[in-house]
């Protein structure tokens, strides 16, 4: 079973993504911060990380840089409410950049494209 880590500071989104992606057949873990995500990445192997950008403490772009420094081949999907970060060169390291929406079809399709 493919394993996904969802990193988002909004509890309702973590719950929604976990339910929806589990329903798609993925094993899903959640983290509420970059720091929590780092701990989980040290203890588990993930096929993909879905990473919010705007979070308290370390933002998603900084977290992605740190994740990729340690786990070079990690698939990362930036999933944010803000489209302006798409032009930030730091976001170009991500495998995908998606703007949050209540319809998770695009996210699910991108996950299938990246990890099957």
N, C-alpha and C positions, 0 to 999 in steps of 0.2 A: 504494500500500500504506500502510495506517495505521501510524503509528510510536508506540511506547510506551517510556517510560523507567521501569525498575523500580529503586527506591532502597531498599536493605535492607542492613544490616550483616552478615547471615548469608549466607555464601557458598552453602550448600546451597539456600537459598530462591531466591537469585538464579539459580542454575543451573536449578532446577525451573521457576520462572516463565518464564525465557527459553525453555526447551524447550517447555513447554506452550503458551505464547502464540505462539511461532513456528509451532507445529503448527496453531494456529487461523488462521494467515495474516497475522499481524502482524510487522512489523519491530521487533525488541526490542533495546534497549540496556540496560545495567545500570550502577549506580553503588553503591559501598559506603558512601557518606557524603553528607551534605548538600553539603559543599564540592565533591565530585566531581560531584554532580548539577548544581550551579550552572554549572560549566565546560561540561558537556554541553548544558545549556539555552542557553548563550550561543552554542554552535556549531551546534546543531540545532533543528529545530522538531518538537515532539511533539504528537500528538493527545491523549495522556493521560500522566499521571505517577502511578505507583503508589508510594506513599510510606509507609514504616514510621514509627512514632512514636518508639519507644525505640531510639535510636542513640547511640553515643559522640559527643562533641562536640556539635554542634547537633542538637536533637531535631526530629522531623518536623513538629511544630506550628509551631516557629520557622521551619523551612525553608519550609513552605507559605506562611507570611506573606510571607517574602522573595520567593518565586517569584511569588506573586500580585501583589505590589507592582510587579514588573518585567513580568510576563506576565499581565495582568488576566484574559484569557479562557481561561487554561490549565485544562483539565479535570484534577482531582486526585481520586484515590481514596486515602483513608487506609486502610491495611491493617496492622492491629496485633494482637498477641496479647492486648491489654488492652482490655476493654470499658468500663472506667471513664472513658476519655478521651472517650467519646461525649457525655457531659454537659458537657464543657468547652466553653465558648462559642467558643474558638479553633478547635475542630474543625468548627464549623458552616459555615465557609467552603468546606469540601470538597464536592465533588459527590457523594461517597459515603463511608461509613464502614463498613468490613467487619472482622470479627474473623477472624483467620487460622485456617484449618482445612486439613487435608490434602486435602479435597475442594475443588477449585478451580472448581466449577460456579458458585457464586454470584459469584465474581470475574469469570469469563468472561462471565456474563450481564450483569453491571453494565457491563463494558467494551463489550459489544455495544449495550447501551442508550445509553451515553454517546457512543460514536464510530462505531458501526456495524461 
